[in-house]
Amino acid sequence: MVLKIHGNPRSTCTKRVAVVLLEKGVPFELITVSMDDAKTPEYKANLQPFGQVPVLEDEGYFLFESRAMGRYVALKYADQGTPGLIPIGGDLQETCNFEKAMAIEATQFLAAEQLISEAIIKPYKGETINPDEVARLTAQLEGKMQAYEQILSKTKYLAGDHLTLADLYHLPYAHAVTNVLKSDLLTSKPSVARWFHDISSRPSWLAVKDLVQSTA
Ligand SMILES: N[C@@H](CCC(=O)N[C@@H](CS)C(=O)NCC(=O)O)C(=O)O
């Protein structure tokens, strides 16, 4: 049975999972869930208790949290598609460098998600932007990008010289900061710009950056 993603074609978290599915060459069916559908008691009881997308369904197994879903796909299909998205069987330092990069994306890069939430999602939902908050988050993300510049001036990717999930997981919000917010936060520093150009030029990302569609 084909793997299903309950998600939204334009949602950043759905794109995070879709890019991994494309890298691993795994066909999937997208079952579109509206934000209203995601708030129903049935959806929360059966699919996602927080009332959010996406959710992965594989042969009766359900998994939510986009980062966990990406890991599931990368591990289940370790032998096909892009290799090494999760370093398996490497030494302790390689494993921990990967976990460090994953933690950087999930915690340090949160500033990008919060900035998009304040500057883009709020007006989209008819809410008023707080300019002080936009300025604070922009300054915070600028500081984070200085650290990224230091890291990426030494290695090609965030966990070392090999592409991993940690790099791919940045794509939805890095793209939104650059292409929707039209900020140069990811393009004004040479090593960050080189890295962002590398990952955002991948065919997997180009296929989902605007809209996620079923591939099965
Ligand atoms: N940590 C969750 C976040 C999921 C999330 O925030 N999904 C958004 C779409 S990108 C959503 O459903 N937003 C509606 C809401 O939170 O009410 C994940 O990575 O899956």
The ligand as a Gaussian input file, in Angstrom:
#p B3LYP/6-31G(d) Opt

LIG

0 1
 N        6.149000      20.487000      15.052000
 C        5.104000      20.198000      14.099000
 C        4.483000      21.512000      13.676000
 C        3.318000      21.295000      12.767000
 C        2.729000      22.622000      12.309000
 O        2.988000      23.692000      12.887000
 N        1.937000      22.525000      11.260000
 C        1.304000      23.707000      10.750000
 C        1.377000      23.739000       9.241000
 S        3.059000      23.945000       8.722000
 C       -0.142000      23.700000      11.165000
 O       -0.791000      22.674000      11.132000
 N       -0.618000      24.860000      11.589000
 C       -1.965000      25.041000      12.056000
 C       -2.006000      25.221000      13.518000
 O       -0.986000      25.086000      14.213000
 O       -3.098000      25.527000      14.004000
 C        5.679000      19.423000      12.904000
 O        6.841000      19.666000      12.571000
 O        4.989000      18.581000      12.332000

